[in-house]
Amino acid sequence: SSGINAEYGVLDADLCGPSLSRMIGLKGSIHSCEQGWLPLSASVGKGRISAVSLSFLVENQDEAVIWRGPKKTAMIKQFLSDVCWGALDYLLIDTPPGTSDEHMTIMEAIPNCSVVLVTSPQAVAAADVLRQVTFCKKTNANVLGIIETMSGFVCPNCSDCGLLFGKGGGKRLAEYCNIEFLGYVPIDPNLSRLLDRGELFKNFQSSASIQSYTEITKKLIKP
């Protein structure tokens, strides 16, 4: 987090599971101004992260969100058009798995947007992401690359990494699709605890997986 020196916007488009706000440690409610909605923000390193999530709008975050497609579409359009982001260097949109209403709405609202795809090593997971690759091609989205997550397990005691689910499914998929492979991310129990506590930006340096994320970020954010 100490290396963050840009203005980031984070839009949680996973409307039925809006947990991103908890993971990055932002709490509160979205307020309105003359120009629209004001996102919740926090200074991180030399930069700033601003976020919007349905979790900032609901009274009880433990209640299920039972919405059909049209209501999801309207909410995402409102997030994209009515939020006063200010000057951003990057807008990151976290979406649920699949190729459904959320994804189609974003593709229509932001033509030629860039996409990072994430898979675990298993062939079944890679097959699902292959469908997302074809979806991106049909919608003219620019696929920046593929990340393989759950790629090994970092022991919290000795920091050795064991391959619980195998390794290489994401890289093989990237080679098959002629897409850049961005890197492997292991299961890191310490990182999971930080996300559960909302302390990611306070203590991320203590995570054993920080090297993986740092290398991936360097590939995505090129000077």
C-alpha positions as CSV (number, residue, x, y, z in Angstrom):
1,S,0.0,0.0,0.0
2,S,2.9,2.4,0.5
3,G,3.5,2.2,-3.2
4,I,0.1,3.6,-4.1
5,N,0.6,7.1,-5.6
6,A,-2.4,7.5,-7.8
7,E,-6.2,8.3,-7.6
8,Y,-8.2,5.0,-7.8
9,G,-11.9,4.5,-8.0
10,V,-13.4,1.2,-7.0
11,L,-16.9,0.2,-8.1
12,D,-18.3,-3.0,-6.5
13,A,-20.6,-4.4,-9.3
14,D,-21.2,-7.6,-7.4
15,L,-24.6,-6.4,-6.2
16,C,-25.7,-9.7,-4.7
17,G,-22.5,-10.1,-2.7
18,P,-21.2,-6.6,-2.1
19,S,-18.3,-7.4,0.2
20,L,-15.5,-5.3,-1.4
21,S,-16.1,-2.4,1.0
22,R,-15.5,-4.7,4.0
23,M,-12.3,-6.0,2.5
24,I,-10.8,-2.5,1.9
25,G,-11.9,-1.3,5.3
26,L,-14.4,1.5,4.2
27,K,-17.5,1.9,6.4
28,G,-20.3,4.4,6.2
29,S,-23.1,5.6,3.8
30,I,-23.0,7.3,0.5
31,H,-24.1,11.0,0.6
32,S,-25.5,13.2,-2.1
33,C,-24.3,16.5,-3.5
34,E,-25.6,18.7,-6.3
35,Q,-23.6,16.7,-8.8
36,G,-24.7,13.3,-7.6
37,W,-23.4,10.7,-5.1
38,L,-20.2,11.1,-3.2
39,P,-18.1,7.9,-2.9
40,L,-16.4,6.9,0.4
41,S,-12.7,7.7,0.2
42,A,-9.5,7.0,2.1
43,S,-5.9,8.1,1.7
44,V,-3.5,5.2,1.0
45,G,0.2,5.8,0.7
46,K,0.6,8.9,-1.5
47,G,-2.7,8.4,-3.3
48,R,-6.4,7.9,-2.6
49,I,-9.0,5.2,-3.0
50,S,-12.6,6.1,-3.5
51,A,-15.3,3.4,-3.6
52,V,-19.0,2.8,-4.2
53,S,-20.8,-0.4,-3.2
54,L,-24.4,-1.5,-2.6
55,S,-23.3,-2.2,0.9
56,F,-23.1,1.6,1.5
57,L,-26.8,1.9,0.6
58,V,-28.5,-1.0,2.4
59,E,-29.6,-0.8,6.0
60,N,-28.7,-4.4,6.9
61,Q,-25.6,-5.9,5.1
62,D,-26.6,-9.4,6.2
63,E,-29.8,-9.3,4.2
64,A,-29.9,-11.0,0.8
65,V,-30.2,-8.8,-2.2
66,I,-33.0,-10.3,-4.4
67,W,-33.0,-8.3,-7.6
68,R,-33.9,-9.3,-11.1
69,G,-31.8,-8.2,-14.1
70,P,-33.5,-4.8,-14.9
71,K,-33.0,-3.5,-11.3
72,K,-29.3,-4.6,-11.4
73,T,-28.8,-2.9,-14.7
74,A,-30.4,0.3,-13.4
75,M,-28.2,0.3,-10.3
76,I,-24.9,-0.2,-12.2
77,K,-25.9,2.5,-14.6
78,Q,-26.5,4.9,-11.7
79,F,-23.1,4.0,-10.2
80,L,-21.4,4.8,-13.5
81,S,-23.3,8.0,-14.3
82,D,-24.2,9.6,-10.9
83,V,-21.1,9.1,-8.8
84,C,-18.9,12.1,-8.4
85,W,-15.6,10.4,-8.7
86,G,-13.5,13.5,-9.4
87,A,-10.2,13.1,-11.3
88,L,-9.2,9.5,-11.4
89,D,-6.2,7.7,-12.8
90,Y,-7.9,4.3,-12.7
91,L,-11.4,3.1,-12.2
92,L,-11.5,-0.6,-11.1
93,I,-14.8,-2.5,-11.4
94,D,-15.2,-5.7,-9.5
95,T,-17.7,-8.0,-11.1
96,P,-19.2,-11.4,-10.1
97,P,-18.2,-14.5,-12.1
98,G,-19.9,-15.1,-15.4
99,T,-21.2,-13.1,-18.3
100,S,-24.6,-11.8,-17.1
101,D,-26.5,-8.5,-16.7
102,E,-23.7,-6.8,-14.7
103,H,-21.1,-7.5,-17.4
104,M,-23.3,-6.5,-20.3
105,T,-24.3,-3.3,-18.7
106,I,-20.7,-2.3,-18.0
107,M,-19.6,-3.2,-21.6
108,E,-22.4,-1.1,-23.0
109,A,-21.7,1.9,-20.7
110,I,-17.9,1.8,-21.2
111,P,-17.1,0.7,-24.7
112,N,-13.6,-0.7,-25.3
113,C,-12.9,-1.0,-21.6
114,S,-10.0,-3.2,-20.4
115,V,-10.5,-6.5,-18.6
116,V,-8.4,-8.6,-16.2
117,L,-9.6,-12.2,-16.0
118,V,-9.0,-14.4,-12.9
119,T,-9.1,-18.2,-12.8
120,S,-8.0,-20.9,-10.4
121,P,-5.7,-23.8,-11.7
122,Q,-8.5,-26.4,-12.2
123,A,-9.6,-27.2,-15.8
124,V,-13.2,-26.6,-14.9
125,A,-12.5,-23.1,-13.7
126,A,-10.4,-22.3,-16.8
127,A,-13.2,-23.5,-19.0
128,D,-15.5,-20.9,-17.4
129,V,-13.0,-18.2,-17.9
130,L,-12.5,-19.3,-21.6
131,R,-16.2,-18.4,-22.0
132,Q,-15.5,-15.0,-20.5
133,V,-12.7,-14.5,-23.1
134,T,-15.1,-15.2,-25.9
135,F,-17.5,-12.8,-24.3
136,C,-14.9,-10.1,-24.2
137,K,-14.0,-10.6,-27.9
138,K,-17.7,-10.3,-28.9
139,T,-18.1,-7.1,-26.9
140,N,-14.7,-5.6,-28.1
141,A,-13.3,-5.5,-24.6
142,N,-9.5,-5.3,-24.3
143,V,-8.3,-8.3,-22.3
144,L,-5.1,-7.2,-20.5
145,G,-4.3,-10.6,-19.2
146,I,-5.1,-13.6,-17.0
147,I,-4.3,-14.2,-13.3
148,E,-4.2,-17.6,-11.7
149,T,-5.4,-17.4,-8.1
150,M,-5.4,-20.2,-5.5
151,S,-2.1,-21.2,-7.1
152,G,-0.5,-23.0,-4.1
153,F,-0.9,-22.5,-0.3
154,V,1.5,-20.4,1.7
155,C,2.1,-22.0,5.0
156,P,1.6,-19.4,7.8
157,N,4.3,-21.0,9.9
158,C,7.2,-21.7,7.4
159,S,6.1,-19.8,4.3
160,D,6.5,-22.9,2.1
161,C,4.0,-23.1,-0.8
162,G,2.2,-26.4,-1.4
163,L,0.1,-27.0,-4.6
164,L,-3.3,-27.9,-3.2
165,F,-5.2,-27.5,-6.5
166,G,-2.3,-27.9,-9.0
167,K,-0.7,-25.1,-11.0
168,G,-0.6,-23.8,-14.5
169,G,-4.2,-23.8,-15.6
170,G,-4.3,-20.1,-16.0
171,K,-1.1,-20.0,-17.9
172,R,-2.2,-22.7,-20.3
173,L,-5.4,-20.8,-20.9
174,A,-3.5,-17.6,-21.6
175,E,-1.3,-19.4,-24.1
176,Y,-4.3,-21.0,-25.8
177,C,-6.1,-17.7,-26.1
178,N,-2.9,-15.8,-27.0
179,I,-3.4,-13.5,-24.0
180,E,-0.7,-12.2,-21.6
181,F,-0.3,-14.3,-18.5
182,L,0.0,-11.9,-15.6
183,G,1.1,-14.2,-12.8
184,Y,0.3,-16.7,-10.1
185,V,-1.3,-15.7,-6.7
186,P,-1.2,-18.3,-3.9
187,I,-3.7,-18.8,-1.1
188,D,-2.4,-16.7,1.7
189,P,-4.1,-17.2,5.1
190,N,-2.6,-13.9,6.4
191,L,-4.0,-12.0,3.5
192,S,-7.4,-13.6,4.2
193,R,-7.3,-12.4,7.8
194,L,-6.4,-8.9,6.7
195,L,-9.4,-8.8,4.3
196,D,-11.8,-10.1,6.9
197,R,-10.7,-7.4,9.3
198,G,-10.7,-4.6,6.7
199,E,-7.0,-4.0,7.3
200,L,-5.6,-4.6,3.9
201,F,-4.0,-1.2,3.4
202,K,-2.6,-1.1,6.9
203,N,-0.8,-4.4,7.0
204,F,-0.5,-5.7,3.5
205,Q,3.3,-5.5,3.6
206,S,3.2,-8.4,6.1
207,S,1.4,-10.7,3.5
208,A,3.6,-13.4,2.0
209,S,1.8,-12.9,-1.4
210,I,2.8,-9.3,-1.7
211,Q,5.5,-10.1,-4.2
212,S,2.9,-11.8,-6.5
213,Y,0.6,-8.8,-6.4
214,T,3.5,-6.4,-6.9
215,E,4.7,-8.1,-10.0
216,I,1.2,-8.3,-11.5
217,T,0.6,-4.6,-10.8
218,K,3.9,-3.7,-12.6
219,K,2.7,-5.5,-15.7
220,L,-0.7,-3.8,-15.6
221,I,0.5,-0.3,-14.8
222,K,3.3,0.4,-17.2
223,P,5.1,3.7,-17.2
